[in-house]
Amino acid sequence: MWGRIILGNEFYHILLWFLTYSILGWIVESIYMSFCNGRLTNRGFARGPFCPIYGVGALTVYFVLFPYRKNKIILFLLGAVLATVLEWLTAMVMLRIFGTVWWDYHEKPFNYKGILCLESTVAWGFYTLFLFGILHTTVEKFVNVIPRNIGKVLGTFILILAILDFTSTFLKERHREEDIEE
């Protein structure tokens, strides 16, 4: 399983990249929101330091836009559009499952239903350039430094913890929503 090739890369690397991006996304967003809120803020869905949308988003953008990595203008534009579509899809899933979205852009200019806004779309374009210019290379180097046997154990352990944490939180949220509806 670990050596299986997916999109030209070993499953091992893709999984560890996903975990790294998910944890980095949680760190960055929690720091940013803590600063904005003036208090510590956990921006993850569950209790643990993990936002899988950042793992999914980073790897989707990386694999889909890899052929355009040399053209910064096209990369910026496609990154802005692709990440905005991912943000919209995430919002639709959240609305369907939880009846709410965990961000609100209503006060931002050029927003769409408080779910999308021009400011974030432009930021996604710059994040895409950062992903291809610096971040992914750094994440690859970080993963490659981890001895493979440790990476397999650590990756499996973190993934199991994240699944358990998400399952527990999901069931509590669903139960809380049912109590509210009654």
C-alpha positions, 0 to 999 in steps of 0.5 A, a space after each residue: 500500500 505505501 509504495 503504490 503509485 498515485 498521480 506519479 507519486 508514492 502513496 506514502 508521500 501523498 499521505 504525509 504531504 496531506 497530513 503536513 498540509 492539514 496540520 500547517 493549515 490548522 496552525 496558520 488559521 488558528 494563529 490568524 483567527 486568534 489574532 483577529 479574535 483577540 483570544 486563542 481560537 481553534 479553527 479545526 472542526 475537531 479538537 485536534 490540530 488538523 484541518 483536512 480541507 487544507 490538505 485536500 486543497 493544497 494537494 488538489 491545487 498542486 496536482 491539477 495545476 502542476 502542468 502550469 507551474 512555469 507560467 506564474 500568471 496562469 498559475 495565479 489565475 487558475 489557483 484563485 479559481 480552483 481554490 475558490 471552487 473548493 471553498 464553495 464546495 466545502 461550504 455546500 457540504 457543510 451546509 448540507 451536513 451541519 446547516 451552517 458554514 464556519 466562516 462569514 464574508 458578509 462584511 467583505 466587499 464583493 462577497 457571494 452569500 457570505 461564502 465567497 469573497 474577492 479578497 479570498 479569491 485573490 489570496 488563493 491565487 497568491 497562496 498558489 504561487 507560494 505553494 509552487 514557489 516555496 511551500 511544496 518543496 519545503 513540505 517534500 524536504 520535511 517528509 523526505 527527512 523522516 525515516 520511512 519506517 517512522 513516517 509509516 507509523 507516524 502517518 498511520 497514527 496521526 490519520 487514525 487519531 484524526 479519523 477518531 477525533 472527526 468521527 467523535 466530533 461529527 457525532 456530537 455535532 449531529 446529536 447537538 443539532 438534533 437536540 436543537 431541532 426538538 
